Amino acid sequence: MKRLLVTVAAVAALTLAAACGSSDDNPSGSGSSSGASASASSGGVSGTVTVFAAASLTGSFSTLGKQFEAAHPGTTVKFNFGASSSLAENINQGAPADVFASASPTNMQQVVDAGGASDSKTFANNVMEIAVPPDNPANVTQVTDLAKSSVKVALCQPEVPCGKVAQEVFKKANVTVKPVTQGADVKAVLTTVQLGEVDAGMVYQTDVQAAGTKVKGIVIPADQNASTSYPIAALTKAPNTAGAAAFVDYVLSPDGEKVLSQAGFAAP
């Protein structure tokens, strides 16, 4: 009987010790589990991803931004669309950005040379096209028509990629075109055409496609046309390094290629 009482007491003591130990370990155990979860979360993609992108990417990148947010819950993609030359300058002056997508390798190289990015990858190509109002009031049918004094033409500013590529077209066609207005970026040129302020504007093929019935496109023959490449890079001083890398990867992914192809961009 005495032996039975000792055994019961021993079992009770062990049970109490286990209960006490469980009580003491539980907070640290919860903390450990919570810490691991927090660590996993912090190692993932979250927060705001700021993307500086060429104006001609407005439509396709807006779509990619929404898809990226859906693929990475907890992220928000903010865009700054504009002329690649201006965006590159802003980045080199310290503007906070995670990703730069340029419509010109030259402007991307300016950022790389300044230490803003270590490398870049080309993700698309684009060619020029003449945009005219739907009724084509000046009866523009080819590049040489743009040299006529009676035709009001809008071009991008000379330092902007779409302005430089347009000059390559004019050189191939052996014409000199004097614009009545010069836009800060390709979207500004397209707007002047849509509003009927000019008879024609030199824009990218993708811009004509995006405008739909608001403009009419005049295709430029391949032997006169010129193209530009689009490089993208995660910036070295990106506030959101994980987000920057993930967005670049998404643009280069099959999902990104699909969206760009549907917008009229050619594969690199």
Contacts in CASP RR format, 6 or more apart in sequence:
PFRMAT RR
TARGET T0000
AUTHOR 0000-0000-0000
METHOD contacts of the structure
MODEL  1
MKRLLVTVAAVAALTLAAACGSSDDNPSGSGSSSGASASASSGGVSGTVT
VFAAASLTGSFSTLGKQFEAAHPGTTVKFNFGASSSLAENINQGAPADVF
ASASPTNMQQVVDAGGASDSKTFANNVMEIAVPPDNPANVTQVTDLAKSS
VKVALCQPEVPCGKVAQEVFKKANVTVKPVTQGADVKAVLTTVQLGEVDA
GMVYQTDVQAAGTKVKGIVIPADQNASTSYPIAALTKAPNTAGAAAFVDY
VLSPDGEKVLSQAGFAAP
43 242 0 8 1.000
44 242 0 8 1.000
45 72 0 8 1.000
45 75 0 8 1.000
45 242 0 8 1.000
45 243 0 8 1.000
45 246 0 8 1.000
46 72 0 8 1.000
46 74 0 8 1.000
46 75 0 8 1.000
46 242 0 8 1.000
46 243 0 8 1.000
47 74 0 8 1.000
47 75 0 8 1.000
47 76 0 8 1.000
47 240 0 8 1.000
47 243 0 8 1.000
48 75 0 8 1.000
48 76 0 8 1.000
48 77 0 8 1.000
48 78 0 8 1.000
48 240 0 8 1.000
49 68 0 8 1.000
49 75 0 8 1.000
49 76 0 8 1.000
49 77 0 8 1.000
49 78 0 8 1.000
49 98 0 8 1.000
49 99 0 8 1.000
49 240 0 8 1.000
49 243 0 8 1.000
49 244 0 8 1.000
49 246 0 8 1.000
49 247 0 8 1.000
50 78 0 8 1.000
50 79 0 8 1.000
50 80 0 8 1.000
50 96 0 8 1.000
50 97 0 8 1.000
50 98 0 8 1.000
50 99 0 8 1.000
50 239 0 8 1.000
50 240 0 8 1.000
51 61 0 8 1.000
51 65 0 8 1.000
51 77 0 8 1.000
51 78 0 8 1.000
51 79 0 8 1.000
51 80 0 8 1.000
51 97 0 8 1.000
51 98 0 8 1.000
51 99 0 8 1.000
51 100 0 8 1.000
51 101 0 8 1.000
51 247 0 8 1.000
52 79 0 8 1.000
52 80 0 8 1.000
52 87 0 8 1.000
52 90 0 8 1.000
52 91 0 8 1.000
52 95 0 8 1.000
52 97 0 8 1.000
52 99 0 8 1.000
52 100 0 8 1.000
52 101 0 8 1.000
53 61 0 8 1.000
53 79 0 8 1.000
53 80 0 8 1.000
53 81 0 8 1.000
53 82 0 8 1.000
53 87 0 8 1.000
53 99 0 8 1.000
53 100 0 8 1.000
53 101 0 8 1.000
54 81 0 8 1.000
54 82 0 8 1.000
54 83 0 8 1.000
54 84 0 8 1.000
54 87 0 8 1.000
54 101 0 8 1.000
54 102 0 8 1.000
54 103 0 8 1.000
54 104 0 8 1.000
54 161 0 8 1.000
54 185 0 8 1.000
54 230 0 8 1.000
55 81 0 8 1.000
55 82 0 8 1.000
55 83 0 8 1.000
55 103 0 8 1.000
55 185 0 8 1.000
55 186 0 8 1.000
55 187 0 8 1.000
55 188 0 8 1.000
56 103 0 8 1.000
56 126 0 8 1.000
56 162 0 8 1.000
56 185 0 8 1.000
56 186 0 8 1.000
56 187 0 8 1.000
56 203 0 8 1.000
56 204 0 8 1.000
56 206 0 8 1.000
56 207 0 8 1.000
57 81 0 8 1.000
57 101 0 8 1.000
57 103 0 8 1.000
57 230 0 8 1.000
58 79 0 8 1.000
58 81 0 8 1.000
58 187 0 8 1.000
58 210 0 8 1.000
59 210 0 8 1.000
59 263 0 8 1.000
60 206 0 8 1.000
60 259 0 8 1.000
60 260 0 8 1.000
60 262 0 8 1.000
60 263 0 8 1.000
60 265 0 8 1.000
61 79 0 8 1.000
61 81 0 8 1.000
61 101 0 8 1.000
62 79 0 8 1.000
63 259 0 8 1.000
63 263 0 8 1.000
64 250 0 8 1.000
64 251 0 8 1.000
64 255 0 8 1.000
64 256 0 8 1.000
64 259 0 8 1.000
65 77 0 8 1.000
65 79 0 8 1.000
65 247 0 8 1.000
66 77 0 8 1.000
67 250 0 8 1.000
67 255 0 8 1.000
67 256 0 8 1.000
67 259 0 8 1.000
68 75 0 8 1.000
68 77 0 8 1.000
68 246 0 8 1.000
68 247 0 8 1.000
68 250 0 8 1.000
69 75 0 8 1.000
69 76 0 8 1.000
69 77 0 8 1.000
71 250 0 8 1.000
72 243 0 8 1.000
72 246 0 8 1.000
75 243 0 8 1.000
77 247 0 8 1.000
80 87 0 8 1.000
80 90 0 8 1.000
80 97 0 8 1.000
81 185 0 8 1.000
81 187 0 8 1.000
82 184 0 8 1.000
82 185 0 8 1.000
82 187 0 8 1.000
83 156 0 8 1.000
83 157 0 8 1.000
83 159 0 8 1.000
83 160 0 8 1.000
83 161 0 8 1.000
83 184 0 8 1.000
83 185 0 8 1.000
84 102 0 8 1.000
84 103 0 8 1.000
84 104 0 8 1.000
84 107 0 8 1.000
84 108 0 8 1.000
84 160 0 8 1.000
84 161 0 8 1.000
85 104 0 8 1.000
85 107 0 8 1.000
85 159 0 8 1.000
85 160 0 8 1.000
85 161 0 8 1.000
86 160 0 8 1.000
86 184 0 8 1.000
86 185 0 8 1.000
87 100 0 8 1.000
87 102 0 8 1.000
87 107 0 8 1.000
88 100 0 8 1.000
88 102 0 8 1.000
88 107 0 8 1.000
88 108 0 8 1.000
88 110 0 8 1.000
88 111 0 8 1.000
89 110 0 8 1.000
90 97 0 8 1.000
91 97 0 8 1.000
91 100 0 8 1.000
91 111 0 8 1.000
91 114 0 8 1.000
91 116 0 8 1.000
91 235 0 8 1.000
92 110 0 8 1.000
92 111 0 8 1.000
92 114 0 8 1.000
92 116 0 8 1.000
94 237 0 8 1.000
96 237 0 8 1.000
96 239 0 8 1.000
97 235 0 8 1.000
97 238 0 8 1.000
98 234 0 8 1.000
98 235 0 8 1.000
98 238 0 8 1.000
98 239 0 8 1.000
98 240 0 8 1.000
98 241 0 8 1.000
98 243 0 8 1.000
98 244 0 8 1.000
98 247 0 8 1.000
99 232 0 8 1.000
99 233 0 8 1.000
99 234 0 8 1.000
99 235 0 8 1.000
99 238 0 8 1.000
99 244 0 8 1.000
99 247 0 8 1.000
99 248 0 8 1.000
100 108 0 8 1.000
100 111 0 8 1.000
100 117 0 8 1.000
100 120 0 8 1.000
100 232 0 8 1.000
100 233 0 8 1.000
100 235 0 8 1.000
101 123 0 8 1.000
101 230 0 8 1.000
101 231 0 8 1.000
101 232 0 8 1.000
101 251 0 8 1.000
102 108 0 8 1.000
102 111 0 8 1.000
102 120 0 8 1.000
102 161 0 8 1.000
102 230 0 8 1.000
102 231 0 8 1.000
102 232 0 8 1.000
103 126 0 8 1.000
103 161 0 8 1.000
103 162 0 8 1.000
103 186 0 8 1.000
103 228 0 8 1.000
103 230 0 8 1.000
104 161 0 8 1.000
104 164 0 8 1.000
104 228 0 8 1.000
104 229 0 8 1.000
105 120 0 8 1.000
105 122 0 8 1.000
105 229 0 8 1.000
105 231 0 8 1.000
106 161 0 8 1.000
107 161 0 8 1.000
108 117 0 8 1.000
108 120 0 8 1.000
108 231 0 8 1.000
108 233 0 8 1.000
111 117 0 8 1.000
111 233 0 8 1.000
111 235 0 8 1.000
112 118 0 8 1.000
112 119 0 8 1.000
112 120 0 8 1.000
112 233 0 8 1.000
115 236 0 8 1.000
116 235 0 8 1.000
116 236 0 8 1.000
116 237 0 8 1.000
117 233 0 8 1.000
117 234 0 8 1.000
117 235 0 8 1.000
117 236 0 8 1.000
118 233 0 8 1.000
118 236 0 8 1.000
119 233 0 8 1.000
120 231 0 8 1.000
120 232 0 8 1.000
120 233 0 8 1.000
121 231 0 8 1.000
121 232 0 8 1.000
121 233 0 8 1.000
121 248 0 8 1.000
121 252 0 8 1.000
122 229 0 8 1.000
122 230 0 8 1.000
122 231 0 8 1.000
122 232 0 8 1.000
122 268 0 8 1.000
123 230 0 8 1.000
123 231 0 8 1.000
123 232 0 8 1.000
123 251 0 8 1.000
123 252 0 8 1.000
123 257 0 8 1.000
123 260 0 8 1.000
123 268 0 8 1.000
124 229 0 8 1.000
124 230 0 8 1.000
124 260 0 8 1.000
124 265 0 8 1.000
124 266 0 8 1.000
124 267 0 8 1.000
124 268 0 8 1.000
125 227 0 8 1.000
125 228 0 8 1.000
125 229 0 8 1.000
125 230 0 8 1.000
125 265 0 8 1.000
125 266 0 8 1.000
125 267 0 8 1.000
125 268 0 8 1.000
126 204 0 8 1.000
126 205 0 8 1.000
126 206 0 8 1.000
126 227 0 8 1.000
126 228 0 8 1.000
126 230 0 8 1.000
126 264 0 8 1.000
126 265 0 8 1.000
126 266 0 8 1.000
127 204 0 8 1.000
127 205 0 8 1.000
127 220 0 8 1.000
127 225 0 8 1.000
127 226 0 8 1.000
127 227 0 8 1.000
127 266 0 8 1.000
128 162 0 8 1.000
128 165 0 8 1.000
128 166 0 8 1.000
128 169 0 8 1.000
128 202 0 8 1.000
128 203 0 8 1.000
128 204 0 8 1.000
128 205 0 8 1.000
128 220 0 8 1.000
128 225 0 8 1.000
128 226 0 8 1.000
128 227 0 8 1.000
129 203 0 8 1.000
129 204 0 8 1.000
129 205 0 8 1.000
129 207 0 8 1.000
129 208 0 8 1.000
129 217 0 8 1.000
129 218 0 8 1.000
129 219 0 8 1.000
129 220 0 8 1.000
130 140 0 8 1.000
130 143 0 8 1.000
130 146 0 8 1.000
130 200 0 8 1.000
130 201 0 8 1.000
130 202 0 8 1.000
130 203 0 8 1.000
130 217 0 8 1.000
130 218 0 8 1.000
130 220 0 8 1.000
131 189 0 8 1.000
131 190 0 8 1.000
131 193 0 8 1.000
131 200 0 8 1.000
131 201 0 8 1.000
131 202 0 8 1.000
131 203 0 8 1.000
131 207 0 8 1.000
131 208 0 8 1.000
131 211 0 8 1.000
131 215 0 8 1.000
131 216 0 8 1.000
131 217 0 8 1.000
131 218 0 8 1.000
132 138 0 8 1.000
132 140 0 8 1.000
132 193 0 8 1.000
132 199 0 8 1.000
132 200 0 8 1.000
132 201 0 8 1.000
132 215 0 8 1.000
132 216 0 8 1.000
132 217 0 8 1.000
132 218 0 8 1.000
133 193 0 8 1.000
133 194 0 8 1.000
133 196 0 8 1.000
133 199 0 8 1.000
133 215 0 8 1.000
133 216 0 8 1.000
134 213 0 8 1.000
134 214 0 8 1.000
134 215 0 8 1.000
134 216 0 8 1.000
136 216 0 8 1.000
137 199 0 8 1.000
138 145 0 8 1.000
138 148 0 8 1.000
138 150 0 8 1.000
138 151 0 8 1.000
138 152 0 8 1.000
138 199 0 8 1.000
138 200 0 8 1.000
139 145 0 8 1.000
140 146 0 8 1.000
140 151 0 8 1.000
140 199 0 8 1.000
140 200 0 8 1.000
140 218 0 8 1.000
141 218 0 8 1.000
142 218 0 8 1.000
143 169 0 8 1.000
143 170 0 8 1.000
143 173 0 8 1.000
143 175 0 8 1.000
143 220 0 8 1.000
143 224 0 8 1.000
144 173 0 8 1.000
144 175 0 8 1.000
145 151 0 8 1.000
145 200 0 8 1.000
146 153 0 8 1.000
146 170 0 8 1.000
146 175 0 8 1.000
146 177 0 8 1.000
146 200 0 8 1.000
146 201 0 8 1.000
146 202 0 8 1.000
147 175 0 8 1.000
147 176 0 8 1.000
147 177 0 8 1.000
151 199 0 8 1.000
151 200 0 8 1.000
152 180 0 8 1.000
152 197 0 8 1.000
152 198 0 8 1.000
152 199 0 8 1.000
152 200 0 8 1.000
153 177 0 8 1.000
153 178 0 8 1.000
153 179 0 8 1.000
153 180 0 8 1.000
153 198 0 8 1.000
153 199 0 8 1.000
153 200 0 8 1.000
153 201 0 8 1.000
153 202 0 8 1.000
154 179 0 8 1.000
154 180 0 8 1.000
154 181 0 8 1.000
154 182 0 8 1.000
154 183 0 8 1.000
154 189 0 8 1.000
154 192 0 8 1.000
154 193 0 8 1.000
154 197 0 8 1.000
154 198 0 8 1.000
154 200 0 8 1.000
154 201 0 8 1.000
154 202 0 8 1.000
155 162 0 8 1.000
155 163 0 8 1.000
155 166 0 8 1.000
155 177 0 8 1.000
155 179 0 8 1.000
155 181 0 8 1.000
155 182 0 8 1.000
155 183 0 8 1.000
155 189 0 8 1.000
155 201 0 8 1.000
155 202 0 8 1.000
156 162 0 8 1.000
156 163 0 8 1.000
156 166 0 8 1.000
156 182 0 8 1.000
156 183 0 8 1.000
156 184 0 8 1.000
156 185 0 8 1.000
156 186 0 8 1.000
156 188 0 8 1.000
156 189 0 8 1.000
156 202 0 8 1.000
157 163 0 8 1.000
157 182 0 8 1.000
157 183 0 8 1.000
157 184 0 8 1.000
158 164 0 8 1.000
158 167 0 8 1.000
158 182 0 8 1.000
160 183 0 8 1.000
160 184 0 8 1.000
160 185 0 8 1.000
160 186 0 8 1.000
161 228 0 8 1.000
162 185 0 8 1.000
162 186 0 8 1.000
162 189 0 8 1.000
162 202 0 8 1.000
162 203 0 8 1.000
162 204 0 8 1.000
162 228 0 8 1.000
163 202 0 8 1.000
165 226 0 8 1.000
165 227 0 8 1.000
165 228 0 8 1.000
166 177 0 8 1.000
166 202 0 8 1.000
166 226 0 8 1.000
168 226 0 8 1.000
169 202 0 8 1.000
169 220 0 8 1.000
169 224 0 8 1.000
169 225 0 8 1.000
169 226 0 8 1.000
170 176 0 8 1.000
170 177 0 8 1.000
172 223 0 8 1.000
172 224 0 8 1.000
172 225 0 8 1.000
172 226 0 8 1.000
173 224 0 8 1.000
180 198 0 8 1.000
181 192 0 8 1.000
181 197 0 8 1.000
181 198 0 8 1.000
183 189 0 8 1.000
183 192 0 8 1.000
186 203 0 8 1.000
186 204 0 8 1.000
186 207 0 8 1.000
187 207 0 8 1.000
189 201 0 8 1.000
189 202 0 8 1.000
189 203 0 8 1.000
190 201 0 8 1.000
190 203 0 8 1.000
190 207 0 8 1.000
190 211 0 8 1.000
190 215 0 8 1.000
192 198 0 8 1.000
192 201 0 8 1.000
193 200 0 8 1.000
193 201 0 8 1.000
193 203 0 8 1.000
193 215 0 8 1.000
194 211 0 8 1.000
194 214 0 8 1.000
194 215 0 8 1.000
200 218 0 8 1.000
204 228 0 8 1.000
205 264 0 8 1.000
206 263 0 8 1.000
206 264 0 8 1.000
206 265 0 8 1.000
208 215 0 8 1.000
208 217 0 8 1.000
209 263 0 8 1.000
209 264 0 8 1.000
210 263 0 8 1.000
227 266 0 8 1.000
229 268 0 8 1.000
230 265 0 8 1.000
230 268 0 8 1.000
232 248 0 8 1.000
232 251 0 8 1.000
232 252 0 8 1.000
233 248 0 8 1.000
234 241 0 8 1.000
234 244 0 8 1.000
234 245 0 8 1.000
234 247 0 8 1.000
234 248 0 8 1.000
235 244 0 8 1.000
238 244 0 8 1.000
250 256 0 8 1.000
251 260 0 8 1.000
257 267 0 8 1.000
261 267 0 8 1.000
END
